[in-house]
Amino acid sequence: MNEFPYFEFSGSPEQIGEQHGEQVRGLVHQHLEMATAKLRKSEIDGPEQRRRARLYMPYIEEYAPKFAAEIKGLARGADITVEEAYMLQLRAELQTTAFDAEGSTAAAEAREMIANECTTFAISGDLTADGIPIAGQNADLPAPTRDLGIVMKISHDDDRPDILMLTPAGQISYIGISGSRMAAFANFINTTGWRAGYPRYLFSRTALEEESVAAARKRLAPIRRASSRNLIVMDGSGDAVDLELAVEREGVIEPRDGVIAHSNHFLCAEVQDLEQAKGDRLQNSCTRYDRMTELIESKRGSITVEDTMTFFRDREHAPDAICRHEGDGPTDYMTFASVIARPSTGELFVAPGPPDQHEYTRYTLN
């Protein structure tokens, strides 16, 4: 694979979803089979999968009714049920939320099976060679996800900005930039208390619909979160923030000397008591965080897009490396995609993973 397939969807929310479902129908079905197979392995059968998915629908309809309409269009275009279309937005939640009997450890055990996912950064223009801020993510998911990845541009028929995003086919939100010159990237953080609510994958596109970091924070604040998520948001001015979003609490990390870096453990003192990572998992996350910080500092004041590509290709300290290969851990997780953004110029650079084995393709909102 030299690059991910690229698609453009436009119109009303339902039309956008329908085009998405129709144009990548085969990949959507492949994604659905991968998701449901994992649930079946956890002894969660089809009827129970659909029942759980329905519990989340009211929250998406309440906080983002246009996303709900898009998901319905996706179901129609892909020829799947609405519940199945929701399941594609809820993979981890359906497996790890505490639906089990009181006192059951099944939900916690399921979260422990999720490998450490992703390394992210945001760099202010003061640190770059041309003064343009940069943000990015190495996205780590099960290896088969690479075959499902698409780059999609969404043009709305209302006043919402265009979206340019990498996502697994059938998933309406993952990571990318918007026409309002916003960028959003995200990491897995493990906490207890997952519940029915607004799913974590939708946080990034929700933020991208706003015009500033402050507006994105205001939009996200009242939402009942279903699950935990670390979210880095950068706007066109270069303002950036990292939000460590536990289910009911939040930690806020401002740039330190123009830099934010994050992996899969809590950094903010206000929420560190929620940390669930331990042992090798915590060491892996700390090692990647320290290495990303080291790489950024080594180029401070002269960082280019090409330098950030080199950061994401780094294999130092493998298997605890920023660039994750299949086989680096006990699961099949790998860096399935690498994404770098310059939101102020509307540019997105995307490479299939692992990025040390592939080139980046440049996409623009124009």
C-alpha positions in Angstrom: 0.0 0.0 0.0 1.6 3.3 -1.1 -1.3 5.6 0.0 -4.8 5.3 1.5 -7.7 5.7 -1.0 -9.2 9.2 -1.1 -12.9 10.1 -1.3 -15.0 13.3 -1.3 -18.5 13.4 0.2 -20.8 16.4 0.2 -24.3 17.6 0.8 -26.6 17.1 3.8 -25.6 14.9 6.7 -27.6 12.0 5.4 -26.3 12.5 1.9 -22.7 12.5 3.2 -23.3 9.3 5.1 -25.0 7.6 2.2 -22.1 8.5 -0.2 -19.6 7.3 2.4 -21.5 4.0 2.7 -21.9 3.5 -1.0 -18.4 4.3 -2.1 -16.6 2.2 0.4 -19.3 -0.4 1.0 -16.9 -3.4 0.8 -14.5 -1.8 3.4 -17.4 -0.9 5.7 -18.5 -4.6 5.7 -14.9 -5.7 6.3 -14.6 -3.2 9.2 -17.9 -4.4 10.7 -16.8 -8.0 10.5 -13.6 -7.2 12.3 -15.4 -5.3 15.0 -18.2 -7.9 15.6 -15.7 -10.8 15.5 -13.8 -9.2 18.4 -17.1 -8.9 20.3 -18.1 -12.5 19.6 -14.7 -13.5 20.9 -15.7 -11.8 24.2 -19.0 -13.8 24.1 -21.0 -10.8 23.1 -23.4 -12.1 20.5 -25.2 -10.3 17.7 -28.4 -9.3 19.5 -26.5 -8.2 22.6 -24.1 -6.1 20.3 -27.1 -4.3 18.8 -28.8 -3.8 22.1 -25.7 -2.2 23.5 -25.3 0.0 20.4 -28.8 1.4 20.9 -27.9 2.6 24.4 -25.6 5.2 22.8 -28.0 6.6 20.2 -29.8 9.1 22.4 -26.5 10.8 23.4 -25.4 11.3 19.8 -28.8 12.5 18.8 -28.8 15.0 21.8 -25.2 16.4 21.4 -24.7 16.0 17.6 -28.0 15.3 15.8 -26.3 15.9 12.4 -23.8 13.1 13.2 -26.8 10.9 14.0 -28.3 11.7 10.6 -24.9 11.0 8.9 -24.7 7.6 10.6 -28.2 6.7 9.4 -27.2 7.7 5.9 -24.1 5.5 6.2 -26.2 2.6 7.2 -28.4 3.0 4.1 -25.5 3.5 1.7 -23.6 0.5 3.0 -26.7 -1.7 3.3 -26.2 -2.4 7.0 -28.6 -1.8 9.9 -28.5 1.5 11.8 -27.3 -0.4 14.9 -24.4 -1.8 12.9 -23.5 1.6 11.7 -23.4 2.8 15.3 -21.3 -0.2 16.3 -18.5 1.1 13.9 -18.3 4.3 16.0 -18.3 2.3 19.3 -15.8 -0.6 18.9 -14.1 -0.3 22.3 -17.1 1.0 24.2 -19.3 -2.0 23.3 -16.6 -4.4 24.6 -15.3 -2.6 27.6 -18.2 -0.6 29.1 -19.4 -2.1 32.4 -22.6 -3.7 31.2 -21.8 -6.8 33.2 -23.2 -7.7 36.6 -22.1 -5.7 39.6 -18.7 -6.7 40.8 -17.7 -8.2 37.4 -14.2 -7.6 36.3 -14.9 -8.3 32.6 -15.0 -4.6 31.6 -11.6 -3.8 33.2 -10.1 -6.9 31.8 -11.3 -6.0 28.3 -9.7 -2.5 28.6 -6.5 -4.1 29.6 -6.5 -6.0 26.3 -6.4 -2.7 24.3 -2.8 -2.1 23.5 -1.2 1.3 24.1 -2.5 3.4 21.2 -0.8 6.4 19.6 1.8 9.1 20.1 0.8 12.7 19.5 2.4 16.1 19.5 1.7 19.8 18.8 4.5 22.3 18.1 4.1 26.1 18.0 5.3 28.2 15.1 8.2 29.5 17.3 9.8 26.1 17.0 9.4 25.5 13.3 11.7 26.6 10.5 9.0 28.6 8.7 6.9 29.8 11.6 4.0 27.5 10.8 2.6 25.4 13.7 2.6 21.6 13.3 0.6 18.8 15.0 0.5 15.1 14.4 -0.1 11.5 15.4 1.2 8.0 14.9 -2.1 6.1 15.0 -1.7 2.6 16.6 -4.5 0.1 16.1 -4.8 -3.6 15.2 -2.8 -4.4 12.0 -5.9 -5.2 9.8 -7.1 -1.6 10.3 -4.5 -0.4 7.7 -6.5 -2.2 5.0 -9.6 -0.2 6.1 -8.1 3.3 6.2 -9.4 6.0 3.9 -8.7 9.8 3.6 -12.0 11.6 3.2 -12.9 15.2 2.5 -16.4 16.2 3.7 -18.1 19.3 2.4 -21.3 20.2 4.3 -24.3 22.0 2.8 -24.7 24.1 6.0 -22.3 26.5 7.8 -20.1 23.8 9.2 -16.5 23.8 7.9 -15.1 21.2 5.5 -13.4 18.3 7.1 -10.2 16.5 5.9 -9.7 13.3 7.9 -8.0 9.9 8.0 -10.4 7.3 9.4 -11.2 3.6 9.1 -14.0 3.1 6.5 -17.4 3.5 8.1 -16.2 5.6 11.0 -17.4 9.2 10.7 -14.7 10.7 13.0 -11.0 10.0 13.7 -8.2 12.5 13.2 -7.5 15.4 10.9 -8.1 19.1 10.1 -11.0 21.4 9.2 -11.7 24.4 7.0 -11.9 26.5 10.1 -8.1 25.8 10.4 -8.4 23.4 13.3 -6.5 20.1 13.9 -7.5 17.3 16.3 -5.5 14.2 17.3 -6.2 11.7 20.1 -4.8 8.9 22.3 -6.2 6.1 24.3 -6.1 6.6 28.1 -7.4 3.9 30.4 -9.8 4.7 33.2 -12.6 3.0 35.0 -16.2 4.1 34.8 -16.9 3.7 31.1 -20.7 4.0 30.5 -23.3 4.7 27.9 -22.8 8.3 26.6 -21.1 10.2 23.8 -18.4 8.0 22.3 -14.7 9.0 22.3 -14.1 8.7 18.5 -16.6 11.6 18.0 -14.7 14.0 20.2 -12.2 14.9 17.5 -14.7 15.8 14.8 -16.8 17.6 17.3 -13.8 19.8 18.1 -13.0 20.3 14.4 -16.4 21.9 13.8 -15.4 24.9 16.0 -13.1 27.8 15.1 -10.8 28.0 18.0 -9.4 26.0 20.9 -11.5 27.9 23.3 -14.7 27.2 21.3 -13.8 23.5 21.0 -13.4 23.3 24.8 -16.7 25.0 25.4 -18.5 22.7 22.9 -17.0 19.5 24.6 -17.5 20.6 28.2 -21.2 19.7 28.8 -21.1 16.4 26.9 -21.7 13.2 28.9 -18.6 11.2 27.9 -19.0 7.5 27.5 -15.3 6.7 27.7 -11.9 8.3 28.3 -9.9 10.0 25.6 -6.8 12.2 25.4 -7.4 15.0 22.8 -4.9 17.5 21.4 -6.5 20.4 19.6 -4.7 23.1 17.7 -6.2 26.1 15.8 -5.0 28.2 13.0 -3.3 30.8 15.3 -1.1 28.0 16.7 -3.0 28.0 20.0 -3.1 24.4 21.3 -4.2 22.4 24.3 -4.2 18.8 25.5 -7.3 17.6 27.2 -7.0 14.5 29.3 -10.7 13.6 29.2 -11.6 11.0 31.8 -15.2 9.9 32.0 -16.2 12.5 34.6 -13.1 14.6 35.2 -10.7 16.5 33.0 -7.1 17.5 33.0 -5.8 20.4 31.0 -2.2 20.6 29.6 -1.0 23.8 28.1 2.1 23.9 25.8 5.4 23.9 27.6 7.8 26.2 25.8 5.7 25.7 22.7 5.4 21.9 22.9 2.8 19.4 23.7 3.6 15.7 23.5 1.4 12.8 24.7 1.2 9.0 24.7 -1.0 6.8 26.9 -0.6 7.8 30.5 -1.9 10.8 32.4 0.4 13.8 32.7 -1.8 16.3 34.5 -1.6 16.2 38.3 -5.3 16.7 38.7 -6.2 13.4 37.1 -3.1 11.2 37.7 -4.9 9.3 40.5 -7.1 7.8 37.7 -4.1 6.1 36.0 -4.7 2.4 35.2 -1.6 1.8 33.2 1.1 -0.1 35.0 4.2 -2.3 34.5 5.3 -2.8 30.9 2.4 -0.8 29.6 3.3 2.3 31.6 6.9 1.9 30.7 6.1 1.7 27.0 4.0 4.9 27.2 6.6 6.8 29.2 9.4 5.8 26.9 7.5 7.0 23.8 6.6 10.3 25.5 10.2 10.9 26.6 11.6 10.0 23.1 9.1 12.3 21.3 10.0 15.2 23.6 13.7 14.5 23.1 13.3 14.5 19.3 11.4 17.8 19.3 13.9 19.5 21.5 16.8 18.3 19.3 15.4 20.4 16.4 13.9 23.3 18.4 13.6 26.5 16.3 14.2 24.7 12.9 11.6 21.9 12.8 10.2 21.1 9.4 7.4 18.8 8.2 10.1 16.4 7.1 11.7 16.4 10.6 8.3 15.4 12.1 8.1 12.6 9.6 11.5 11.5 10.9 10.2 11.7 14.5 7.3 9.4 13.6 9.6 6.9 11.8 11.8 6.6 15.0 12.5 3.0 16.2 14.7 3.9 19.1 13.9 1.8 22.2 12.0 -0.8 20.2 9.7 -2.5 21.0 8.8 0.6 23.0 9.2 2.8 19.9 7.2 5.7 18.5 6.9 3.8 15.2 5.3 0.5 16.2 5.7 -2.6 14.1 3.5 -5.6 14.2 5.1 -8.0 16.7 6.4 -5.2 19.0 4.0 -6.4 21.7 1.7 -9.3 22.7 -1.1 -8.0 20.4 -1.3 -7.4 16.7 -1.3 -3.6 17.2 1.0 -1.5 15.0 1.2 2.0 13.7 -1.4 1.6 11.0 -1.1 5.3 9.8 0.9 8.4 10.5 -0.7 11.8 10.1 0.9 15.3 10.2 -1.1 18.5 10.0 -0.4 22.2 9.4 -3.9 23.5 10.1 -3.2 27.1 9.4 -2.4 26.2 5.7 -5.0 23.4 5.4 -2.4 20.7 4.8 -2.5 17.1 5.9 0.4 14.6 5.3 -0.6 10.9 5.6 1.4 7.7 5.4 0.2 4.1 5.7 2.0 2.4 8.5 4.5 1.7 9.7 5.7 5.1 8.4 9.4 4.0 8.3 8.3 1.7 5.4 6.1 4.2 3.5 6.1 7.7 2.1 3.7 10.5 3.1 1.1 11.9 0.7 0.1 15.6 0.9 -3.6 16.5 0.9 -5.1 19.9 1.1 -8.5 21.4 1.8 -8.4 23.4 -1.4 
